[in-house]
Each structure stands twice: as structure tokens, then as C-alpha cells.
Amino acid sequence: MLKGIIAALWDRKTRPEEVDPRTVFFLNGGLFEIQDRINEFKAAGKSVFVDIDFISGLSGDEDSVLFVMHQN
């Protein structure tokens, strides 16, 4: 059995039920959609990571990290 697999998601249309691994990594998205995607995957029991460098409208600075963390 493979352990430690993380799904790297490029397709914005991927739904949580289409992903087997419990952990997902968003590698794209937009500022106005990312929080909905995070909430959708978390509600399905997934652990979510976001590469903010690939989220349009965000950058890799501290304020962007705080923005994503405090949108819940």
C-alpha cells in the first residue's frame, strides 16, 4: 500500500469525490474562488494545501498567507 500520496490538482473543476488521497495540493485558482474550493474539499474530509504563488490575485508574501488562513 502506498502511503503519503498527495494529489496535486491543476484542474479547477476537480471535485473532492474524484480524488482518492486524503491530502490535496491546489496548484492554481483565483482569489475569488479559492476559499470555496478549500471549504468544499475540507468538508469532504480532505487536508488542503495551497501554493499561493499560483493563485491569481495573491503573491508569496505574508499578507497573502494571512488572507488565505483567515477566510474560514
mmJSON file of the N, C-alpha and C atoms, coordinates in Angstrom:
{"data_MODEL":{"atom_site":{
"group_PDB":["ATOM","ATOM","ATOM","ATOM","ATOM","ATOM","ATOM","ATOM","ATOM","ATOM","ATOM","ATOM","ATOM","ATOM","ATOM","ATOM","ATOM","ATOM","ATOM","ATOM","ATOM","ATOM","ATOM","ATOM","ATOM","ATOM","ATOM","ATOM","ATOM","ATOM","ATOM","ATOM","ATOM","ATOM","ATOM","ATOM","ATOM","ATOM","ATOM","ATOM","ATOM","ATOM","ATOM","ATOM","ATOM","ATOM","ATOM","ATOM","ATOM","ATOM","ATOM","ATOM","ATOM","ATOM","ATOM","ATOM","ATOM","ATOM","ATOM","ATOM","ATOM","ATOM","ATOM","ATOM","ATOM","ATOM","ATOM","ATOM","ATOM","ATOM","ATOM","ATOM","ATOM","ATOM","ATOM","ATOM","ATOM","ATOM","ATOM","ATOM","ATOM","ATOM","ATOM","ATOM","ATOM","ATOM","ATOM","ATOM","ATOM","ATOM","ATOM","ATOM","ATOM","ATOM","ATOM","ATOM","ATOM","ATOM","ATOM","ATOM","ATOM","ATOM","ATOM","ATOM","ATOM","ATOM","ATOM","ATOM","ATOM","ATOM","ATOM","ATOM","ATOM","ATOM","ATOM","ATOM","ATOM","ATOM","ATOM","ATOM","ATOM","ATOM","ATOM","ATOM","ATOM","ATOM","ATOM","ATOM","ATOM","ATOM","ATOM","ATOM","ATOM","ATOM","ATOM","ATOM","ATOM","ATOM","ATOM","ATOM","ATOM","ATOM","ATOM","ATOM","ATOM","ATOM","ATOM","ATOM","ATOM","ATOM","ATOM","ATOM","ATOM","ATOM","ATOM","ATOM","ATOM","ATOM","ATOM","ATOM","ATOM","ATOM","ATOM","ATOM","ATOM","ATOM","ATOM","ATOM","ATOM","ATOM","ATOM","ATOM","ATOM","ATOM","ATOM","ATOM","ATOM","ATOM","ATOM","ATOM","ATOM","ATOM","ATOM","ATOM","ATOM","ATOM","ATOM","ATOM","ATOM","ATOM","ATOM","ATOM","ATOM","ATOM","ATOM","ATOM","ATOM","ATOM","ATOM","ATOM","ATOM","ATOM","ATOM","ATOM","ATOM","ATOM","ATOM","ATOM","ATOM","ATOM","ATOM","ATOM","ATOM","ATOM","ATOM","ATOM"],
"id":[1,2,3,4,5,6,7,8,9,10,11,12,13,14,15,16,17,18,19,20,21,22,23,24,25,26,27,28,29,30,31,32,33,34,35,36,37,38,39,40,41,42,43,44,45,46,47,48,49,50,51,52,53,54,55,56,57,58,59,60,61,62,63,64,65,66,67,68,69,70,71,72,73,74,75,76,77,78,79,80,81,82,83,84,85,86,87,88,89,90,91,92,93,94,95,96,97,98,99,100,101,102,103,104,105,106,107,108,109,110,111,112,113,114,115,116,117,118,119,120,121,122,123,124,125,126,127,128,129,130,131,132,133,134,135,136,137,138,139,140,141,142,143,144,145,146,147,148,149,150,151,152,153,154,155,156,157,158,159,160,161,162,163,164,165,166,167,168,169,170,171,172,173,174,175,176,177,178,179,180,181,182,183,184,185,186,187,188,189,190,191,192,193,194,195,196,197,198,199,200,201,202,203,204,205,206,207,208,209,210,211,212,213,214,215,216],
"type_symbol":["N","C","C","N","C","C","N","C","C","N","C","C","N","C","C","N","C","C","N","C","C","N","C","C","N","C","C","N","C","C","N","C","C","N","C","C","N","C","C","N","C","C","N","C","C","N","C","C","N","C","C","N","C","C","N","C","C","N","C","C","N","C","C","N","C","C","N","C","C","N","C","C","N","C","C","N","C","C","N","C","C","N","C","C","N","C","C","N","C","C","N","C","C","N","C","C","N","C","C","N","C","C","N","C","C","N","C","C","N","C","C","N","C","C","N","C","C","N","C","C","N","C","C","N","C","C","N","C","C","N","C","C","N","C","C","N","C","C","N","C","C","N","C","C","N","C","C","N","C","C","N","C","C","N","C","C","N","C","C","N","C","C","N","C","C","N","C","C","N","C","C","N","C","C","N","C","C","N","C","C","N","C","C","N","C","C","N","C","C","N","C","C","N","C","C","N","C","C","N","C","C","N","C","C","N","C","C","N","C","C","N","C","C","N","C","C"],
"label_atom_id":["N","CA","C","N","CA","C","N","CA","C","N","CA","C","N","CA","C","N","CA","C","N","CA","C","N","CA","C","N","CA","C","N","CA","C","N","CA","C","N","CA","C","N","CA","C","N","CA","C","N","CA","C","N","CA","C","N","CA","C","N","CA","C","N","CA","C","N","CA","C","N","CA","C","N","CA","C","N","CA","C","N","CA","C","N","CA","C","N","CA","C","N","CA","C","N","CA","C","N","CA","C","N","CA","C","N","CA","C","N","CA","C","N","CA","C","N","CA","C","N","CA","C","N","CA","C","N","CA","C","N","CA","C","N","CA","C","N","CA","C","N","CA","C","N","CA","C","N","CA","C","N","CA","C","N","CA","C","N","CA","C","N","CA","C","N","CA","C","N","CA","C","N","CA","C","N","CA","C","N","CA","C","N","CA","C","N","CA","C","N","CA","C","N","CA","C","N","CA","C","N","CA","C","N","CA","C","N","CA","C","N","CA","C","N","CA","C","N","CA","C","N","CA","C","N","CA","C","N","CA","C","N","CA","C","N","CA","C","N","CA","C","N","CA","C","N","CA","C","N","CA","C"],
"label_alt_id":[null,null,null,null,null,null,null,null,null,null,null,null,null,null,null,null,null,null,null,null,null,null,null,null,null,null,null,null,null,null,null,null,null,null,null,null,null,null,null,null,null,null,null,null,null,null,null,null,null,null,null,null,null,null,null,null,null,null,null,null,null,null,null,null,null,null,null,null,null,null,null,null,null,null,null,null,null,null,null,null,null,null,null,null,null,null,null,null,null,null,null,null,null,null,null,null,null,null,null,null,null,null,null,null,null,null,null,null,null,null,null,null,null,null,null,null,null,null,null,null,null,null,null,null,null,null,null,null,null,null,null,null,null,null,null,null,null,null,null,null,null,null,null,null,null,null,null,null,null,null,null,null,null,null,null,null,null,null,null,null,null,null,null,null,null,null,null,null,null,null,null,null,null,null,null,null,null,null,null,null,null,null,null,null,null,null,null,null,null,null,null,null,null,null,null,null,null,null,null,null,null,null,null,null,null,null,null,null,null,null,null,null,null,null,null,null],
"label_comp_id":["MET","MET","MET","LEU","LEU","LEU","LYS","LYS","LYS","GLY","GLY","GLY","ILE","ILE","ILE","ILE","ILE","ILE","ALA","ALA","ALA","ALA","ALA","ALA","LEU","LEU","LEU","TRP","TRP","TRP","ASP","ASP","ASP","ARG","ARG","ARG","LYS","LYS","LYS","THR","THR","THR","ARG","ARG","ARG","PRO","PRO","PRO","GLU","GLU","GLU","GLU","GLU","GLU","VAL","VAL","VAL","ASP","ASP","ASP","PRO","PRO","PRO","ARG","ARG","ARG","THR","THR","THR","VAL","VAL","VAL","PHE","PHE","PHE","PHE","PHE","PHE","LEU","LEU","LEU","ASN","ASN","ASN","GLY","GLY","GLY","GLY","GLY","GLY","LEU","LEU","LEU","PHE","PHE","PHE","GLU","GLU","GLU","ILE","ILE","ILE","GLN","GLN","GLN","ASP","ASP","ASP","ARG","ARG","ARG","ILE","ILE","ILE","ASN","ASN","ASN","GLU","GLU","GLU","PHE","PHE","PHE","LYS","LYS","LYS","ALA","ALA","ALA","ALA","ALA","ALA","GLY","GLY","GLY","LYS","LYS","LYS","SER","SER","SER","VAL","VAL","VAL","PHE","PHE","PHE","VAL","VAL","VAL","ASP","ASP","ASP","ILE","ILE","ILE","ASP","ASP","ASP","PHE","PHE","PHE","ILE","ILE","ILE","SER","SER","SER","GLY","GLY","GLY","LEU","LEU","LEU","SER","SER","SER","GLY","GLY","GLY","ASP","ASP","ASP","GLU","GLU","GLU","ASP","ASP","ASP","SER","SER","SER","VAL","VAL","VAL","LEU","LEU","LEU","PHE","PHE","PHE","VAL","VAL","VAL","MET","MET","MET","HIS","HIS","HIS","GLN","GLN","GLN","ASN","ASN","ASN"],
"label_asym_id":["A","A","A","A","A","A","A","A","A","A","A","A","A","A","A","A","A","A","A","A","A","A","A","A","A","A","A","A","A","A","A","A","A","A","A","A","A","A","A","A","A","A","A","A","A","A","A","A","A","A","A","A","A","A","A","A","A","A","A","A","A","A","A","A","A","A","A","A","A","A","A","A","A","A","A","A","A","A","A","A","A","A","A","A","A","A","A","A","A","A","A","A","A","A","A","A","A","A","A","A","A","A","A","A","A","A","A","A","A","A","A","A","A","A","A","A","A","A","A","A","A","A","A","A","A","A","A","A","A","A","A","A","A","A","A","A","A","A","A","A","A","A","A","A","A","A","A","A","A","A","A","A","A","A","A","A","A","A","A","A","A","A","A","A","A","A","A","A","A","A","A","A","A","A","A","A","A","A","A","A","A","A","A","A","A","A","A","A","A","A","A","A","A","A","A","A","A","A","A","A","A","A","A","A","A","A","A","A","A","A","A","A","A","A","A","A"],
"label_entity_id":["1","1","1","1","1","1","1","1","1","1","1","1","1","1","1","1","1","1","1","1","1","1","1","1","1","1","1","1","1","1","1","1","1","1","1","1","1","1","1","1","1","1","1","1","1","1","1","1","1","1","1","1","1","1","1","1","1","1","1","1","1","1","1","1","1","1","1","1","1","1","1","1","1","1","1","1","1","1","1","1","1","1","1","1","1","1","1","1","1","1","1","1","1","1","1","1","1","1","1","1","1","1","1","1","1","1","1","1","1","1","1","1","1","1","1","1","1","1","1","1","1","1","1","1","1","1","1","1","1","1","1","1","1","1","1","1","1","1","1","1","1","1","1","1","1","1","1","1","1","1","1","1","1","1","1","1","1","1","1","1","1","1","1","1","1","1","1","1","1","1","1","1","1","1","1","1","1","1","1","1","1","1","1","1","1","1","1","1","1","1","1","1","1","1","1","1","1","1","1","1","1","1","1","1","1","1","1","1","1","1","1","1","1","1","1","1"],
"label_seq_id":[1,1,1,2,2,2,3,3,3,4,4,4,5,5,5,6,6,6,7,7,7,8,8,8,9,9,9,10,10,10,11,11,11,12,12,12,13,13,13,14,14,14,15,15,15,16,16,16,17,17,17,18,18,18,19,19,19,20,20,20,21,21,21,22,22,22,23,23,23,24,24,24,25,25,25,26,26,26,27,27,27,28,28,28,29,29,29,30,30,30,31,31,31,32,32,32,33,33,33,34,34,34,35,35,35,36,36,36,37,37,37,38,38,38,39,39,39,40,40,40,41,41,41,42,42,42,43,43,43,44,44,44,45,45,45,46,46,46,47,47,47,48,48,48,49,49,49,50,50,50,51,51,51,52,52,52,53,53,53,54,54,54,55,55,55,56,56,56,57,57,57,58,58,58,59,59,59,60,60,60,61,61,61,62,62,62,63,63,63,64,64,64,65,65,65,66,66,66,67,67,67,68,68,68,69,69,69,70,70,70,71,71,71,72,72,72],
"pdbx_PDB_ins_code":[null,null,null,null,null,null,null,null,null,null,null,null,null,null,null,null,null,null,null,null,null,null,null,null,null,null,null,null,null,null,null,null,null,null,null,null,null,null,null,null,null,null,null,null,null,null,null,null,null,null,null,null,null,null,null,null,null,null,null,null,null,null,null,null,null,null,null,null,null,null,null,null,null,null,null,null,null,null,null,null,null,null,null,null,null,null,null,null,null,null,null,null,null,null,null,null,null,null,null,null,null,null,null,null,null,null,null,null,null,null,null,null,null,null,null,null,null,null,null,null,null,null,null,null,null,null,null,null,null,null,null,null,null,null,null,null,null,null,null,null,null,null,null,null,null,null,null,null,null,null,null,null,null,null,null,null,null,null,null,null,null,null,null,null,null,null,null,null,null,null,null,null,null,null,null,null,null,null,null,null,null,null,null,null,null,null,null,null,null,null,null,null,null,null,null,null,null,null,null,null,null,null,null,null,null,null,null,null,null,null,null,null,null,null,null,null],
"Cartn_x":[0.832,0.0,0.886,0.522,1.248,0.743,1.648,1.281,1.945,1.352,1.95,1.7,0.697,0.384,-0.401,-0.008,-0.705,-1.173,-2.451,-2.986,-2.624,-1.924,-1.59,-2.636,-3.478,-4.611,-4.361,-4.313,-4.199,-5.554,-6.447,-7.755,-8.706,-9.203,-10.099,-11.457,-11.78,-13.085,-13.092,-11.955,-11.875,-12.703,-13.521,-14.386,-13.748,-14.056,-13.446,-13.666,-14.834,-15.123,-14.309,-13.633,-12.794,-11.354,-11.051,-9.678,-9.6,-8.754,-8.595,-7.748,-6.58,-5.764,-6.513,-6.216,-6.846,-6.273,-5.078,-4.419,-4.356,-4.735,-4.702,-3.886,-3.299,-2.468,-2.979,-3.55,-4.05,-2.895,-2.748,-1.665,-2.146,-3.4,-3.909,-5.213,-5.748,-7.017,-6.99,-8.078,-8.198,-8.602,-8.314,-8.578,-10.036,-10.962,-12.378,-12.987,-12.229,-12.76,-12.04,-10.842,-10.011,-10.625,-11.237,-11.798,-12.955,-13.781,-14.871,-14.329,-13.249,-12.642,-12.055,-11.375,-10.804,-11.913,-12.981,-14.097,-14.743,-14.905,-15.524,-14.702,-13.39,-12.531,-12.406,-12.346,-12.29,-13.577,-14.719,-15.997,-16.059,-15.29,-15.235,-14.166,-13.563,-12.584,-11.164,-10.885,-9.54,-8.714,-7.412,-6.461,-6.027,-6.002,-5.77,-4.549,-3.713,-2.593,-2.762,-2.306,-2.451,-1.087,-0.687,0.524,0.106,0.244,-0.279,0.433,1.611,2.303,1.544,0.67,-0.097,-1.555,-1.917,-3.275,-3.295,-4.057,-4.095,-4.736,-4.104,-4.569,-3.809,-2.977,-2.16,-0.689,0.164,1.599,2.15,3.431,4.041,4.403,3.7,4.05,3.193,3.557,2.883,1.399,1.048,-0.36,-1.212,-0.678,-1.421,-1.665,-0.668,-0.821,-1.879,-1.823,-2.81,-4.211,-4.331,-5.626,-6.245,-5.479,-5.998,-6.333,-5.494,-5.717,-6.946,-7.295,-8.366,-9.676,-9.818,-11.044,-12.077,-11.775,-12.728,-13.758],
"Cartn_y":[-1.172,0.0,1.249,2.204,3.467,4.389,5.011,5.98,7.304,8.367,9.678,10.282,9.805,10.355,11.649,12.672,13.957,14.205,14.529,14.839,16.279,16.472,17.808,18.179,19.141,19.47,20.737,20.564,21.688,22.077,21.112,21.349,21.945,23.129,23.823,23.14,22.242,21.592,20.266,19.84,18.582,18.681,17.69,17.625,16.702,16.898,16.063,14.566,14.186,12.749,12.117,12.911,12.401,12.162,12.482,12.415,11.373,10.352,9.322,9.765,10.378,10.75,11.701,11.586,12.43,13.846,14.02,15.322,15.826,17.093,17.704,18.993,19.312,20.49,21.249,22.435,23.244,23.998,23.794,24.417,25.498,25.909,27.025,27.499,28.541,29.072,30.579,31.15,32.598,33.048,34.281,34.865,34.696,34.832,34.805,33.408,32.391,31.027,30.115,30.464,29.528,29.156,30.106,29.785,28.803,28.947,27.986,26.589,26.505,25.199,24.589,25.413,24.931,24.388,25.153,24.733,23.445,23.334,22.142,20.891,20.986,19.829,19.501,20.524,20.281,19.616,20.047,19.45,17.969,17.59,16.195,15.41,16.024,15.331,15.37,16.256,16.353,17.382,17.133,18.138,18.923,20.237,21.077,21.966,22.0,22.925,23.755,25.003,25.906,26.505,26.409,27.095,28.499,29.463,30.802,31.501,31.022,31.606,31.358,30.338,30.018,30.488,31.199,31.712,33.146,33.383,34.737,35.674,36.813,37.791,37.724,36.701,36.571,36.513,36.724,36.572,35.776,35.564,34.752,35.533,36.627,37.41,37.044,37.589,37.254,37.621,38.754,39.157,38.167,37.591,36.593,35.339,34.919,33.743,34.013,35.158,35.505,35.596,36.124,36.216,34.83,33.906,32.553,31.866,32.043,31.384,31.92,33.173,33.788,33.91,33.192,33.24,32.241,31.46,30.46,31.082],
"Cartn_z":[0.0,0.0,0.0,-0.842,-0.882,0.205,0.887,1.914,1.585,2.073,1.884,0.517,-0.197,-1.51,-1.339,-2.087,-2.101,-3.524,-3.683,-5.01,-5.36,-6.467,-6.971,-8.018,-7.69,-8.544,-9.361,-10.678,-11.603,-12.159,-12.297,-12.897,-11.867,-12.124,-11.195,-11.062,-11.972,-11.962,-11.208,-10.688,-9.951,-8.677,-8.44,-7.262,-6.224,-4.956,-3.907,-4.097,-4.578,-4.75,-5.874,-6.676,-7.761,-7.316,-6.065,-5.564,-4.453,-4.631,-3.611,-2.425,-2.651,-1.494,-0.558,0.715,1.717,1.692,1.16,1.121,-0.311,-0.497,-1.823,-1.775,-2.906,-3.049,-4.26,-4.039,-5.149,-5.798,-7.099,-7.842,-8.801,-8.658,-9.444,-8.847,-9.39,-8.919,-8.928,-8.519,-8.471,-7.083,-6.791,-5.487,-5.071,-6.024,-5.69,-5.649,-5.995,-5.958,-4.981,-4.591,-3.842,-2.497,-1.808,-0.499,-0.616,-1.647,-1.856,-2.11,-2.899,-3.173,-1.912,-1.121,0.134,1.032,1.183,2.04,1.536,0.221,-0.37,-0.08,-0.252,-0.035,1.451,2.301,3.746,4.227,3.703,4.091,3.703,2.687,2.247,3.003,4.027,4.855,4.331,3.398,2.828,3.597,3.669,4.131,2.897,3.006,1.831,2.029,0.993,0.922,-0.343,-0.29,-1.433,-1.758,-3.027,-3.477,-3.903,-2.998,-3.274,-4.42,-4.79,-5.941,-7.244,-7.262,-8.463,-8.389,-7.332,-7.186,-7.693,-8.769,-9.315,-8.299,-8.107,-7.136,-5.825,-5.657,-4.456,-4.835,-3.851,-4.056,-2.879,-2.86,-1.826,-0.576,-0.301,0.879,2.088,3.224,4.48,4.458,3.868,3.83,3.047,1.982,1.21,2.027,2.774,3.631,4.696,5.32,6.341,5.758,4.546,3.882,3.692,3.16,2.924,4.247,5.249,6.537,7.269,7.059,7.829,7.064,5.977,5.2,5.684,6.681,7.18,8.07],
"occupancy":[1.0,1.0,1.0,1.0,1.0,1.0,1.0,1.0,1.0,1.0,1.0,1.0,1.0,1.0,1.0,1.0,1.0,1.0,1.0,1.0,1.0,1.0,1.0,1.0,1.0,1.0,1.0,1.0,1.0,1.0,1.0,1.0,1.0,1.0,1.0,1.0,1.0,1.0,1.0,1.0,1.0,1.0,1.0,1.0,1.0,1.0,1.0,1.0,1.0,1.0,1.0,1.0,1.0,1.0,1.0,1.0,1.0,1.0,1.0,1.0,1.0,1.0,1.0,1.0,1.0,1.0,1.0,1.0,1.0,1.0,1.0,1.0,1.0,1.0,1.0,1.0,1.0,1.0,1.0,1.0,1.0,1.0,1.0,1.0,1.0,1.0,1.0,1.0,1.0,1.0,1.0,1.0,1.0,1.0,1.0,1.0,1.0,1.0,1.0,1.0,1.0,1.0,1.0,1.0,1.0,1.0,1.0,1.0,1.0,1.0,1.0,1.0,1.0,1.0,1.0,1.0,1.0,1.0,1.0,1.0,1.0,1.0,1.0,1.0,1.0,1.0,1.0,1.0,1.0,1.0,1.0,1.0,1.0,1.0,1.0,1.0,1.0,1.0,1.0,1.0,1.0,1.0,1.0,1.0,1.0,1.0,1.0,1.0,1.0,1.0,1.0,1.0,1.0,1.0,1.0,1.0,1.0,1.0,1.0,1.0,1.0,1.0,1.0,1.0,1.0,1.0,1.0,1.0,1.0,1.0,1.0,1.0,1.0,1.0,1.0,1.0,1.0,1.0,1.0,1.0,1.0,1.0,1.0,1.0,1.0,1.0,1.0,1.0,1.0,1.0,1.0,1.0,1.0,1.0,1.0,1.0,1.0,1.0,1.0,1.0,1.0,1.0,1.0,1.0,1.0,1.0,1.0,1.0,1.0,1.0,1.0,1.0,1.0,1.0,1.0,1.0],
"B_iso_or_equiv":[0.0,0.0,0.0,0.0,0.0,0.0,0.0,0.0,0.0,0.0,0.0,0.0,0.0,0.0,0.0,0.0,0.0,0.0,0.0,0.0,0.0,0.0,0.0,0.0,0.0,0.0,0.0,0.0,0.0,0.0,0.0,0.0,0.0,0.0,0.0,0.0,0.0,0.0,0.0,0.0,0.0,0.0,0.0,0.0,0.0,0.0,0.0,0.0,0.0,0.0,0.0,0.0,0.0,0.0,0.0,0.0,0.0,0.0,0.0,0.0,0.0,0.0,0.0,0.0,0.0,0.0,0.0,0.0,0.0,0.0,0.0,0.0,0.0,0.0,0.0,0.0,0.0,0.0,0.0,0.0,0.0,0.0,0.0,0.0,0.0,0.0,0.0,0.0,0.0,0.0,0.0,0.0,0.0,0.0,0.0,0.0,0.0,0.0,0.0,0.0,0.0,0.0,0.0,0.0,0.0,0.0,0.0,0.0,0.0,0.0,0.0,0.0,0.0,0.0,0.0,0.0,0.0,0.0,0.0,0.0,0.0,0.0,0.0,0.0,0.0,0.0,0.0,0.0,0.0,0.0,0.0,0.0,0.0,0.0,0.0,0.0,0.0,0.0,0.0,0.0,0.0,0.0,0.0,0.0,0.0,0.0,0.0,0.0,0.0,0.0,0.0,0.0,0.0,0.0,0.0,0.0,0.0,0.0,0.0,0.0,0.0,0.0,0.0,0.0,0.0,0.0,0.0,0.0,0.0,0.0,0.0,0.0,0.0,0.0,0.0,0.0,0.0,0.0,0.0,0.0,0.0,0.0,0.0,0.0,0.0,0.0,0.0,0.0,0.0,0.0,0.0,0.0,0.0,0.0,0.0,0.0,0.0,0.0,0.0,0.0,0.0,0.0,0.0,0.0,0.0,0.0,0.0,0.0,0.0,0.0,0.0,0.0,0.0,0.0,0.0,0.0],
"pdbx_formal_charge":[null,null,null,null,null,null,null,null,null,null,null,null,null,null,null,null,null,null,null,null,null,null,null,null,null,null,null,null,null,null,null,null,null,null,null,null,null,null,null,null,null,null,null,null,null,null,null,null,null,null,null,null,null,null,null,null,null,null,null,null,null,null,null,null,null,null,null,null,null,null,null,null,null,null,null,null,null,null,null,null,null,null,null,null,null,null,null,null,null,null,null,null,null,null,null,null,null,null,null,null,null,null,null,null,null,null,null,null,null,null,null,null,null,null,null,null,null,null,null,null,null,null,null,null,null,null,null,null,null,null,null,null,null,null,null,null,null,null,null,null,null,null,null,null,null,null,null,null,null,null,null,null,null,null,null,null,null,null,null,null,null,null,null,null,null,null,null,null,null,null,null,null,null,null,null,null,null,null,null,null,null,null,null,null,null,null,null,null,null,null,null,null,null,null,null,null,null,null,null,null,null,null,null,null,null,null,null,null,null,null,null,null,null,null,null,null],
"auth_seq_id":[1,1,1,2,2,2,3,3,3,4,4,4,5,5,5,6,6,6,7,7,7,8,8,8,9,9,9,10,10,10,11,11,11,12,12,12,13,13,13,14,14,14,15,15,15,16,16,16,17,17,17,18,18,18,19,19,19,20,20,20,21,21,21,22,22,22,23,23,23,24,24,24,25,25,25,26,26,26,27,27,27,28,28,28,29,29,29,30,30,30,31,31,31,32,32,32,33,33,33,34,34,34,35,35,35,36,36,36,37,37,37,38,38,38,39,39,39,40,40,40,41,41,41,42,42,42,43,43,43,44,44,44,45,45,45,46,46,46,47,47,47,48,48,48,49,49,49,50,50,50,51,51,51,52,52,52,53,53,53,54,54,54,55,55,55,56,56,56,57,57,57,58,58,58,59,59,59,60,60,60,61,61,61,62,62,62,63,63,63,64,64,64,65,65,65,66,66,66,67,67,67,68,68,68,69,69,69,70,70,70,71,71,71,72,72,72],
"auth_comp_id":["MET","MET","MET","LEU","LEU","LEU","LYS","LYS","LYS","GLY","GLY","GLY","ILE","ILE","ILE","ILE","ILE","ILE","ALA","ALA","ALA","ALA","ALA","ALA","LEU","LEU","LEU","TRP","TRP","TRP","ASP","ASP","ASP","ARG","ARG","ARG","LYS","LYS","LYS","THR","THR","THR","ARG","ARG","ARG","PRO","PRO","PRO","GLU","GLU","GLU","GLU","GLU","GLU","VAL","VAL","VAL","ASP","ASP","ASP","PRO","PRO","PRO","ARG","ARG","ARG","THR","THR","THR","VAL","VAL","VAL","PHE","PHE","PHE","PHE","PHE","PHE","LEU","LEU","LEU","ASN","ASN","ASN","GLY","GLY","GLY","GLY","GLY","GLY","LEU","LEU","LEU","PHE","PHE","PHE","GLU","GLU","GLU","ILE","ILE","ILE","GLN","GLN","GLN","ASP","ASP","ASP","ARG","ARG","ARG","ILE","ILE","ILE","ASN","ASN","ASN","GLU","GLU","GLU","PHE","PHE","PHE","LYS","LYS","LYS","ALA","ALA","ALA","ALA","ALA","ALA","GLY","GLY","GLY","LYS","LYS","LYS","SER","SER","SER","VAL","VAL","VAL","PHE","PHE","PHE","VAL","VAL","VAL","ASP","ASP","ASP","ILE","ILE","ILE","ASP","ASP","ASP","PHE","PHE","PHE","ILE","ILE","ILE","SER","SER","SER","GLY","GLY","GLY","LEU","LEU","LEU","SER","SER","SER","GLY","GLY","GLY","ASP","ASP","ASP","GLU","GLU","GLU","ASP","ASP","ASP","SER","SER","SER","VAL","VAL","VAL","LEU","LEU","LEU","PHE","PHE","PHE","VAL","VAL","VAL","MET","MET","MET","HIS","HIS","HIS","GLN","GLN","GLN","ASN","ASN","ASN"],
"auth_asym_id":["A","A","A","A","A","A","A","A","A","A","A","A","A","A","A","A","A","A","A","A","A","A","A","A","A","A","A","A","A","A","A","A","A","A","A","A","A","A","A","A","A","A","A","A","A","A","A","A","A","A","A","A","A","A","A","A","A","A","A","A","A","A","A","A","A","A","A","A","A","A","A","A","A","A","A","A","A","A","A","A","A","A","A","A","A","A","A","A","A","A","A","A","A","A","A","A","A","A","A","A","A","A","A","A","A","A","A","A","A","A","A","A","A","A","A","A","A","A","A","A","A","A","A","A","A","A","A","A","A","A","A","A","A","A","A","A","A","A","A","A","A","A","A","A","A","A","A","A","A","A","A","A","A","A","A","A","A","A","A","A","A","A","A","A","A","A","A","A","A","A","A","A","A","A","A","A","A","A","A","A","A","A","A","A","A","A","A","A","A","A","A","A","A","A","A","A","A","A","A","A","A","A","A","A","A","A","A","A","A","A","A","A","A","A","A","A"],
"auth_atom_id":["N","CA","C","N","CA","C","N","CA","C","N","CA","C","N","CA","C","N","CA","C","N","CA","C","N","CA","C","N","CA","C","N","CA","C","N","CA","C","N","CA","C","N","CA","C","N","CA","C","N","CA","C","N","CA","C","N","CA","C","N","CA","C","N","CA","C","N","CA","C","N","CA","C","N","CA","C","N","CA","C","N","CA","C","N","CA","C","N","CA","C","N","CA","C","N","CA","C","N","CA","C","N","CA","C","N","CA","C","N","CA","C","N","CA","C","N","CA","C","N","CA","C","N","CA","C","N","CA","C","N","CA","C","N","CA","C","N","CA","C","N","CA","C","N","CA","C","N","CA","C","N","CA","C","N","CA","C","N","CA","C","N","CA","C","N","CA","C","N","CA","C","N","CA","C","N","CA","C","N","CA","C","N","CA","C","N","CA","C","N","CA","C","N","CA","C","N","CA","C","N","CA","C","N","CA","C","N","CA","C","N","CA","C","N","CA","C","N","CA","C","N","CA","C","N","CA","C","N","CA","C","N","CA","C","N","CA","C","N","CA","C","N","CA","C","N","CA","C","N","CA","C"],
"pdbx_PDB_model_num":[1,1,1,1,1,1,1,1,1,1,1,1,1,1,1,1,1,1,1,1,1,1,1,1,1,1,1,1,1,1,1,1,1,1,1,1,1,1,1,1,1,1,1,1,1,1,1,1,1,1,1,1,1,1,1,1,1,1,1,1,1,1,1,1,1,1,1,1,1,1,1,1,1,1,1,1,1,1,1,1,1,1,1,1,1,1,1,1,1,1,1,1,1,1,1,1,1,1,1,1,1,1,1,1,1,1,1,1,1,1,1,1,1,1,1,1,1,1,1,1,1,1,1,1,1,1,1,1,1,1,1,1,1,1,1,1,1,1,1,1,1,1,1,1,1,1,1,1,1,1,1,1,1,1,1,1,1,1,1,1,1,1,1,1,1,1,1,1,1,1,1,1,1,1,1,1,1,1,1,1,1,1,1,1,1,1,1,1,1,1,1,1,1,1,1,1,1,1,1,1,1,1,1,1,1,1,1,1,1,1,1,1,1,1,1,1]
}}}
